[in-house]
Amino acid sequence: MVPGYGVRNRMRSTELRLMDSPAIPVFLAGPFPVLQTHLLDHAEGEVELDVALLIAGLPNLIASTVFPLDETWGRILSALKSGDARLGVAGVPHEDDSPLGEPLSYPSAYVGLECANGERLVLTHIRGLDAAQNPEAYAREVIDSILQGHAPEELGLTIDD
């Protein structure tokens, strides 16, 4: 018997549907050659990383970030150096405070890479400016704009997660 199968089998199908989380569509493009530069600051324990994709022969900056220098750095560097990567953008709602105190829901987009070695890296998270826009539509707009040469930072407010 498969562990958990009997328990799951006893649930009604409506309960199963309610428990399943809806899939978030990820829009993909590429693969593209990956360009990266990094600076290790051992004194501060940080990595400064810039990642760009070579799209239509021109480098397009996807992310400039600083993060802790820890055991994940080796995996990240290996992934970025593994070969061409596919650009991925996923749209999700993001709640932000409003001047009136009530939280507002804005569309946001996670921008990342699916690297040649199979690693998936989330590089930046941006929030749209129009609270009425659908997150999926925003994600499509973001990936289309990146493919036209725009950097994610030009397409919304950067969110530090």
TORRO-562043 format. One record per residue: x, y, z of N, C-alpha, C in turn; residue in three letters; residue number from 0. Coordinates in pm, 1 decimal, padded with zeros to 6 digits. Example, Ala and Ser with C-alpha at 12.3 -4.5 7.8 and 13.67 -1.06 7.14 Angstrom:
<kelums>
nu; nv; nw; cau; cav; caw; cu; cv; cw; residuo; num
01319.0; -00569.0; 00780.0; 01230.0; -00450.0; 00780.0; 01320.0; -00330.0; 00780.0; ALA; 0
01285.0; -00225.0; 00708.0; 01367.0; -00106.0; 00714.0; 01290.0; 00003.0; 00787.0; SER; 1
</kelums>
This chain:
<kelums>
nu; nv; nw; cau; cav; caw; cu; cv; cw; residuo; num
00084.7; -00118.1; 00000.0; 00000.0; 00000.0; 00000.0; 00089.3; 00124.5; 00000.0; MET; 0
00052.5; 00222.3; -00078.7; 00125.2; 00347.8; -00083.9; 00091.0; 00428.9; 00040.0; VAL; 1
00194.0; 00478.5; 00114.5; 00165.1; 00556.9; 00235.8; 00073.0; 00674.5; 00205.0; PRO; 2
-00030.4; 00686.4; 00285.7; -00122.5; 00798.2; 00269.5; -00231.0; 00774.9; 00166.4; GLY; 3
-00218.3; 00668.8; 00087.4; -00315.2; 00646.7; -00019.3; -00453.3; 00618.2; 00036.7; TYR; 4
-00459.1; 00531.9; 00139.9; -00588.0; 00496.6; 00197.6; -00659.2; 00617.4; 00255.3; GLY; 5
-00587.3; 00705.1; 00321.5; -00646.7; 00824.8; 00379.0; -00699.5; 00915.5; 00269.1; VAL; 6
-00620.1; 00934.1; 00166.6; -00660.9; 01021.8; 00056.6; -00780.0; 00962.5; -00016.8; ARG; 7
-00781.2; 00831.5; -00031.8; -00887.3; 00765.7; -00104.7; -01021.4; 00781.7; -00034.5; ASN; 8
-01022.0; 00795.7; 00097.7; -01146.5; 00809.2; 00172.8; -01204.4; 00950.0; 00165.7; ARG; 9
-01127.8; 01046.3; 00120.6; -01179.8; 01183.0; 00111.0; -01268.7; 01195.6; -00012.3; MET; 10
-01365.8; 01281.2; -00001.9; -01450.2; 01308.7; -00117.9; -01370.4; 01389.3; -00219.3; ARG; 11
-01404.6; 01377.9; -00344.6; -01330.5; 01448.2; -00449.8; -01336.7; 01599.5; -00430.9; SER; 12
-01447.1; 01651.6; -00375.1; -01454.7; 01796.8; -00354.0; -01352.3; 01840.6; -00249.6; THR; 13
-01327.2; 01756.8; -00148.6; -01226.4; 01790.1; -00048.1; -01087.9; 01792.7; -00110.3; GLU; 14
-01060.8; 01699.1; -00200.3; -00931.1; 01695.9; -00266.8; -00909.5; 01821.5; -00350.0; LEU; 15
-01010.7; 01864.0; -00421.4; -00997.2; 01984.0; -00504.1; -00970.4; 02106.7; -00418.8; ARG; 16
-01033.3; 02115.4; -00302.7; -01013.0; 02230.8; -00216.2; -00872.9; 02230.6; -00155.9; LEU; 17
-00815.1; 02114.1; -00136.7; -00682.8; 02105.6; -00077.2; -00571.9; 02133.8; -00178.9; MET; 18
-00596.9; 02105.0; -00303.2; -00495.7; 02128.9; -00406.1; -00478.1; 02278.1; -00426.3; ASP; 19
-00353.0; 02323.2; -00430.6; -00329.0; 02464.7; -00456.4; -00331.2; 02486.8; -00607.4; SER; 20
-00386.1; 02598.4; -00650.4; -00391.2; 02624.5; -00794.1; -00249.8; 02649.5; -00846.9; PRO; 21
-00225.4; 02599.7; -00965.8; -00094.2; 02619.7; -01028.2; -00077.7; 02766.0; -01068.3; ALA; 22
00041.0; 02816.3; -01046.5; 00072.7; 02952.3; -01089.0; 00139.8; 02941.3; -01224.8; ILE; 23
00082.0; 03001.6; -01327.7; 00145.0; 02990.7; -01459.7; 00278.4; 03064.6; -01463.5; PRO; 24
00376.9; 02998.6; -01522.3; 00508.5; 03057.5; -01541.3; 00529.5; 03072.3; -01690.8; VAL; 25
00554.9; 03193.5; -01734.3; 00578.9; 03220.4; -01875.6; 00728.3; 03208.5; -01901.6; PHE; 26
00763.7; 03129.9; -02003.9; 00903.4; 03100.2; -02032.3; 00944.2; 03152.0; -02169.0; LEU; 27
01071.1; 03188.0; -02180.7; 01129.8; 03228.5; -02309.3; 01274.3; 03181.9; -02309.9; ALA; 28
01325.1; 03160.7; -02426.7; 01465.9; 03121.9; -02437.6; 01479.1; 02977.5; -02477.7; GLY; 29
01595.8; 02925.9; -02462.4; 01706.2; 02963.5; -02376.0; 01794.2; 03074.8; -02433.2; PRO; 30
01862.3; 03143.4; -02339.7; 01952.1; 03253.1; -02372.7; 02085.6; 03231.4; -02301.4; PHE; 31
02195.5; 03279.8; -02360.3; 02323.1; 03276.1; -02289.1; 02315.4; 03363.4; -02163.0; PRO; 32
02377.9; 03315.2; -02056.3; 02376.8; 03384.3; -01927.0; 02510.6; 03454.7; -01906.3; VAL; 33
02503.0; 03581.2; -01868.5; 02620.8; 03658.8; -01831.6; 02606.5; 03693.0; -01684.0; LEU; 34
02714.7; 03679.5; -01609.8; 02707.0; 03714.0; -01467.5; 02841.0; 03767.4; -01420.4; GLN; 35
02831.3; 03859.4; -01326.9; 02949.8; 03906.3; -01255.5; 02915.1; 03902.0; -01107.8; THR; 36
03016.5; 03877.3; -01027.5; 02991.2; 03872.6; -00884.0; 03112.6; 03923.6; -00808.7; HIS; 37
03084.4; 03969.0; -00689.2; 03187.6; 04016.0; -00598.1; 03158.5; 03953.4; -00462.6; LEU; 38
03257.1; 03878.9; -00411.8; 03242.4; 03818.1; -00279.5; 03304.1; 03910.5; -00176.2; LEU; 39
03225.5; 03947.9; -00078.9; 03274.4; 04030.4; 00031.8; 03279.1; 03941.1; 00154.9; ASP; 40
03395.0; 03877.8; 00175.9; 03409.2; 03784.5; 00287.6; 03397.1; 03855.8; 00421.6; HIS; 41
03443.7; 03979.6; 00429.7; 03436.1; 04054.0; 00555.6; 03290.4; 04076.1; 00597.9; ALA; 42
03205.2; 04107.7; 00501.0; 03063.4; 04132.0; 00530.3; 02979.6; 04004.3; 00517.7; GLU; 43
03038.1; 03899.9; 00459.0; 02963.8; 03775.3; 00438.4; 02854.2; 03790.2; 00335.2; GLY; 44
02883.0; 03864.6; 00227.9; 02782.0; 03892.2; 00125.2; 02835.0; 03863.4; -00014.9; GLU; 45
02741.1; 03841.9; -00105.0; 02769.3; 03828.0; -00247.4; 02693.4; 03938.3; -00319.7; VAL; 46
02763.0; 04012.8; -00403.5; 02697.6; 04107.8; -00493.3; 02694.0; 04039.8; -00628.7; GLU; 47
02574.9; 04023.0; -00684.7; 02556.8; 03947.7; -00807.6; 02478.0; 04028.2; -00910.3; LEU; 48
02530.8; 04033.3; -01031.8; 02459.0; 04090.8; -01145.9; 02440.9; 03979.8; -01247.5; ASP; 49
02318.5; 03963.9; -01297.2; 02288.1; 03860.1; -01394.7; 02219.7; 03925.2; -01513.5; VAL; 50
02268.8; 03891.1; -01632.5; 02209.1; 03940.0; -01756.6; 02190.3; 03822.4; -01850.8; ALA; 51
02100.4; 03839.0; -01943.9; 02080.5; 03742.2; -02051.9; 02117.5; 03809.6; -02182.5; LEU; 52
02174.3; 03733.7; -02272.6; 02207.3; 03783.8; -02405.6; 02086.1; 03756.2; -02494.1; LEU; 53
02004.8; 03860.3; -02515.1; 01880.7; 03847.8; -02591.7; 01896.5; 03926.3; -02720.8; ILE; 54
01880.2; 03858.7; -02833.6; 01895.7; 03920.0; -02965.5; 02031.4; 03989.4; -02977.8; ALA; 55
02132.7; 03927.2; -02919.5; 02268.2; 03980.2; -02931.4; 02303.3; 04092.3; -02836.1; GLY; 56
02209.4; 04133.2; -02753.1; 02234.8; 04242.7; -02658.4; 02217.9; 04195.4; -02515.1; LEU; 57
02308.8; 04235.3; -02425.7; 02292.1; 04196.1; -02285.2; 02176.8; 04273.6; -02221.1; PRO; 58
02094.8; 04201.9; -02147.5; 01981.6; 04262.1; -02078.4; 01990.7; 04222.7; -01931.1; ASN; 59
02012.1; 04322.9; -01845.0; 02026.3; 04299.6; -01701.7; 01893.9; 04250.0; -01643.2; LEU; 60
01898.8; 04133.7; -01581.3; 01780.6; 04073.5; -01520.8; 01776.3; 04102.1; -01371.4; ILE; 61
01894.3; 04105.7; -01306.9; 01896.3; 04127.7; -01162.4; 02030.3; 04180.6; -01116.5; ALA; 62
02024.5; 04269.6; -01020.1; 02139.0; 04314.9; -00940.9; 02097.1; 04295.4; -00796.7; SER; 63
02167.3; 04208.6; -00727.1; 02122.6; 04174.4; -00593.4; 02240.5; 04151.7; -00500.3; THR; 64
02213.9; 04162.9; -00373.2; 02310.8; 04131.9; -00268.1; 02242.4; 04032.6; -00175.3; VAL; 65
02314.6; 03925.3; -00141.2; 02258.0; 03825.3; -00052.4; 02369.1; 03763.8; 00031.8; PHE; 66
02332.8; 03693.3; 00138.4; 02434.8; 03636.5; 00227.5; 02523.0; 03533.6; 00156.3; PRO; 67
02649.3; 03537.5; 00187.5; 02744.9; 03439.1; 00137.7; 02733.9; 03317.3; 00229.5; LEU; 68
02671.8; 03212.0; 00177.5; 02655.9; 03089.4; 00256.3; 02674.0; 02969.4; 00164.8; ASP; 69
02631.8; 02852.8; 00211.1; 02653.4; 02729.4; 00135.9; 02577.2; 02723.8; 00003.8; GLU; 70
02478.4; 02809.1; -00016.6; 02403.4; 02806.7; -00142.2; 02479.5; 02874.2; -00256.6; THR; 71
02579.1; 02955.9; -00226.4; 02650.5; 03030.1; -00329.8; 02711.0; 02937.2; -00435.1; TRP; 72
02769.7; 02828.3; -00395.7; 02829.4; 02734.3; -00491.0; 02727.5; 02678.9; -00588.2; GLY; 73
02609.6; 02643.8; -00538.7; 02502.1; 02594.1; -00626.4; 02455.5; 02701.7; -00722.8; ARG; 74
02441.6; 02824.1; -00673.7; 02396.1; 02934.0; -00759.3; 02496.6; 02959.3; -00870.8; ILE; 75
02623.9; 02967.5; -00835.8; 02727.2; 02991.9; -00935.6; 02734.1; 02878.5; -01037.6; LEU; 76
02725.7; 02754.8; -00991.6; 02725.9; 02640.3; -01083.8; 02607.8; 02647.5; -01179.9; SER; 77
02492.2; 02683.3; -01128.7; 02372.8; 02693.6; -01213.4; 02390.6; 02801.2; -01320.5; ALA; 78
02440.5; 02917.4; -01278.9; 02457.5; 03027.9; -01374.5; 02562.5; 02995.4; -01479.8; LEU; 79
02662.1; 02914.6; -01445.3; 02768.5; 02879.5; -01538.9; 02739.1; 02752.6; -01618.5; LYS; 80
02624.5; 02689.1; -01594.6; 02595.9; 02559.7; -01656.5; 02559.1; 02567.5; -01804.2; SER; 81
02532.9; 02685.1; -01856.0; 02496.0; 02699.6; -01997.0; 02377.8; 02792.8; -02012.6; GLY; 82
02318.3; 02788.6; -02130.4; 02204.0; 02875.0; -02159.1; 02088.9; 02846.1; -02062.8; ASP; 83
02011.0; 02949.6; -02033.1; 01900.1; 02936.7; -01938.9; 01773.1; 02993.1; -02000.3; ALA; 84
01662.2; 02941.5; -01951.5; 01532.6; 02995.0; -01993.4; 01486.7; 03098.2; -01891.8; ARG; 85
01436.2; 03208.3; -01943.3; 01378.8; 03313.7; -01860.7; 01238.8; 03270.6; -01820.1; LEU; 86
01207.6; 03287.2; -01692.0; 01074.5; 03253.9; -01642.8; 01016.6; 03369.2; -01563.4; GLY; 87
00887.8; 03396.8; -01584.3; 00818.7; 03502.1; -01509.9; 00685.0; 03446.3; -01462.6; VAL; 88
00659.8; 03459.0; -01331.2; 00534.6; 03413.8; -01270.7; 00465.5; 03532.5; -01205.6; ALA; 89
00337.7; 03547.2; -01230.9; 00260.3; 03656.6; -01172.3; 00179.7; 03609.7; -01052.8; GLY; 90
00188.8; 03685.9; -00943.5; 00113.8; 03654.8; -00821.3; 00065.0; 03785.4; -00759.3; VAL; 91
-00042.3; 03780.0; -00682.7; -00085.6; 03901.2; -00612.1; 00011.6; 03934.4; -00498.7; PRO; 92
00024.5; 04063.0; -00469.4; 00111.0; 04108.2; -00360.1; 00036.4; 04214.9; -00282.7; HIS; 93
00019.0; 04192.4; -00152.8; -00050.5; 04291.2; -00069.8; 00047.1; 04394.9; -00018.5; GLU; 94
00005.0; 04520.4; -00027.1; 00086.3; 04632.9; 00016.5; -00003.1; 04726.8; 00096.8; ASP; 95
00057.0; 04799.5; 00187.9; -00018.9; 04896.5; 00266.7; -00061.5; 05013.8; 00179.2; ASP; 96
-00178.2; 05065.8; 00209.5; -00225.6; 05184.5; 00139.4; -00222.7; 05302.1; 00235.3; SER; 97
-00231.9; 05423.6; 00183.9; -00232.7; 05540.3; 00272.7; -00350.7; 05540.8; 00370.4; PRO; 98
-00458.0; 05470.0; 00334.6; -00576.6; 05466.1; 00420.4; -00570.2; 05355.6; 00524.8; LEU; 99
-00462.4; 05277.0; 00525.0; -00447.7; 05170.9; 00622.9; -00497.9; 05035.4; 00577.2; GLY; 100
-00583.3; 05033.0; 00477.2; -00634.2; 04907.3; 00422.7; -00531.6; 04850.5; 00325.1; GLU; 101
-00499.7; 04722.4; 00335.4; -00404.6; 04665.9; 00239.0; -00465.5; 04661.1; 00098.5; PRO; 102
-00382.5; 04691.3; 00000.7; -00422.8; 04683.1; -00139.4; -00349.3; 04567.3; -00203.9; LEU; 103
-00414.6; 04500.3; -00296.5; -00352.1; 04390.8; -00368.1; -00305.8; 04441.3; -00504.6; SER; 104
-00177.6; 04426.2; -00530.3; -00117.3; 04465.9; -00656.8; -00067.6; 04341.2; -00728.3; TYR; 105
-00055.6; 04347.1; -00860.2; 00007.5; 04235.0; -00929.3; 00157.9; 04241.4; -00906.0; PRO; 106
00221.0; 04126.6; -00898.8; 00366.0; 04123.8; -00887.7; 00418.3; 04011.6; -00976.0; SER; 107
00547.9; 04017.0; -01003.3; 00609.2; 03916.0; -01088.5; 00742.0; 03871.8; -01028.7; ALA; 108
00758.9; 03741.8; -01021.1; 00887.2; 03683.1; -00986.6; 00958.6; 03655.2; -01118.0; TYR; 109
01081.5; 03702.5; -01129.8; 01161.3; 03684.2; -01250.0; 01277.4; 03592.7; -01214.8; VAL; 110
01293.2; 03487.2; -01291.8; 01398.5; 03392.6; -01261.1; 01448.9; 03319.6; -01383.7; GLY; 111
01535.0; 03222.9; -01358.3; 01595.9; 03144.0; -01464.8; 01577.0; 02995.7; -01436.9; LEU; 112
01554.3; 02922.7; -01543.4; 01562.2; 02777.6; -01539.3; 01694.1; 02745.1; -01608.1; GLU; 113
01794.3; 02710.1; -01528.6; 01931.2; 02695.2; -01578.3; 01950.9; 02561.3; -01648.9; CYS; 114
02058.1; 02553.5; -01725.9; 02086.2; 02433.8; -01804.6; 02103.0; 02310.1; -01717.3; ALA; 115
02149.4; 02325.4; -01593.4; 02168.2; 02210.4; -01505.2; 02040.4; 02171.6; -01430.6; ASN; 116
01928.0; 02239.0; -01461.3; 01800.0; 02207.0; -01399.0; 01764.5; 02292.9; -01279.0; GLY; 117
01860.2; 02367.2; -01226.4; 01831.4; 02456.0; -01112.1; 01737.9; 02567.9; -01157.3; GLU; 118
01648.4; 02606.1; -01069.1; 01560.1; 02719.9; -01092.6; 01594.5; 02826.5; -00990.4; ARG; 119
01629.3; 02943.8; -01040.5; 01670.1; 03054.0; -00954.1; 01571.7; 03169.2; -00966.4; LEU; 120
01520.4; 03216.7; -00855.0; 01440.2; 03339.2; -00853.3; 01537.7; 03452.8; -00829.9; VAL; 121
01541.0; 03547.4; -00922.5; 01640.4; 03654.5; -00916.2; 01584.7; 03786.7; -00867.7; LEU; 122
01461.6; 03815.5; -00900.9; 01404.5; 03943.0; -00858.4; 01252.7; 03930.7; -00846.9; THR; 123
01195.2; 04016.7; -00765.8; 01050.2; 04022.5; -00744.4; 01009.9; 04168.2; -00759.1; HIS; 124
00919.9; 04195.7; -00852.3; 00874.4; 04333.1; -00875.1; 00723.4; 04340.7; -00859.0; ILE; 125
00678.1; 04458.7; -00822.8; 00536.1; 04483.8; -00803.6; 00488.1; 04585.2; -00905.7; ARG; 126
00375.5; 04556.6; -00966.1; 00315.9; 04649.5; -01061.2; 00259.8; 04772.2; -00991.9; GLY; 127
00228.4; 04873.0; -01070.4; 00178.9; 04999.3; -01015.9; 00026.8; 05010.4; -01019.3; LEU; 128
-00038.2; 04927.7; -01099.5; -00182.9; 04934.2; -01117.9; -00250.1; 04822.7; -01039.1; ASP; 129
-00314.7; 04856.5; -00928.6; -00379.0; 04757.0; -00843.0; -00491.0; 04682.7; -00915.8; ALA; 130
-00544.6; 04739.0; -01021.2; -00654.2; 04675.5; -01093.4; -00605.4; 04569.9; -01193.5; ALA; 131
-00475.5; 04566.7; -01221.6; -00423.8; 04474.3; -01321.6; -00416.3; 04331.8; -01265.8; GLN; 132
-00450.6; 04236.4; -01348.2; -00443.9; 04095.3; -01314.9; -00297.7; 04050.6; -01307.7; ASN; 133
-00258.0; 03971.5; -01205.9; -00118.4; 03926.6; -01194.4; -00067.4; 03849.6; -01316.5; PRO; 134
-00152.4; 03768.2; -01375.2; -00111.2; 03692.0; -01493.6; -00084.7; 03785.7; -01611.3; GLU; 135
-00169.8; 03885.4; -01629.7; -00149.2; 03983.2; -01737.0; -00021.1; 04063.3; -01712.1; ALA; 136
00004.5; 04095.3; -01585.9; 00127.0; 04167.9; -01552.0; 00250.1; 04083.4; -01584.5; TYR; 137
00246.3; 03954.7; -01551.2; 00358.9; 03865.2; -01580.4; 00384.5; 03858.3; -01730.6; ALA; 138
00279.0; 03850.8; -01809.9; 00295.7; 03849.1; -01956.5; 00359.0; 03979.1; -02005.0; ARG; 139
00313.9; 04089.9; -01948.4; 00368.9; 04221.3; -01984.3; 00517.4; 04229.0; -01947.3; GLU; 140
00553.3; 04176.4; -01831.7; 00691.9; 04178.9; -01785.5; 00780.7; 04097.6; -01878.0; VAL; 141
00742.2; 03975.0; -01910.4; 00829.1; 03892.8; -01995.3; 00839.7; 03952.4; -02135.4; ILE; 142
00729.9; 04003.2; -02188.6; 00735.3; 04067.7; -02321.0; 00828.4; 04188.2; -02319.2; ASP; 143
00821.6; 04267.1; -02212.5; 00906.4; 04386.3; -02201.7; 01053.7; 04349.2; -02185.8; SER; 144
01082.9; 04244.6; -02108.9; 01221.0; 04199.6; -02094.5; 01275.4; 04155.4; -02229.7; ILE; 145
01195.5; 04084.5; -02306.1; 01238.4; 04038.2; -02438.8; 01260.9; 04155.4; -02534.6; LEU; 146
01201.7; 04270.9; -02504.8; 01221.8; 04391.1; -02585.3; 01337.0; 04476.3; -02534.0; GLN; 147
01406.5; 04428.1; -02429.4; 01526.0; 04498.1; -02381.2; 01511.6; 04574.3; -02252.2; GLY; 148
01396.3; 04568.7; -02188.4; 01376.9; 04639.6; -02061.3; 01424.7; 04554.3; -01944.6; HIS; 149
01477.8; 04619.2; -01842.9; 01517.6; 04551.2; -01720.4; 01396.4; 04544.1; -01627.9; ALA; 150
01386.7; 04438.8; -01546.5; 01273.4; 04428.6; -01453.9; 01255.3; 04551.6; -01365.9; PRO; 151
01364.9; 04614.7; -01324.0; 01354.9; 04732.9; -01238.3; 01282.1; 04848.5; -01306.1; GLU; 152
01277.3; 04847.2; -01439.6; 01205.6; 04951.8; -01513.4; 01056.3; 04924.3; -01520.1; GLU; 153
01014.7; 04804.0; -01480.5; 00877.9; 04758.4; -01503.6; 00792.4; 04757.1; -01378.8; LEU; 154
00848.1; 04799.3; -01266.4; 00771.7; 04799.3; -01142.3; 00862.0; 04833.0; -01025.2; GLY; 155
00806.6; 04824.4; -00906.8; 00882.5; 04850.6; -00784.8; 00948.3; 04721.8; -00737.9; LEU; 156
01075.4; 04727.8; -00706.5; 01146.1; 04609.7; -00658.3; 01102.1; 04577.9; -00515.7; THR; 157
01073.8; 04451.8; -00492.8; 01032.4; 04404.6; -00360.4; 01147.3; 04323.7; -00302.9; ILE; 158
01188.3; 04358.0; -00182.3; 01291.8; 04280.2; -00113.1; 01223.5; 04172.6; -00031.0; ASP; 159
01241.3; 04047.9; -00072.0; 01181.2; 03935.2; 00001.5; 01278.1; 03879.9; 00101.5; ASP; 160
</kelums>
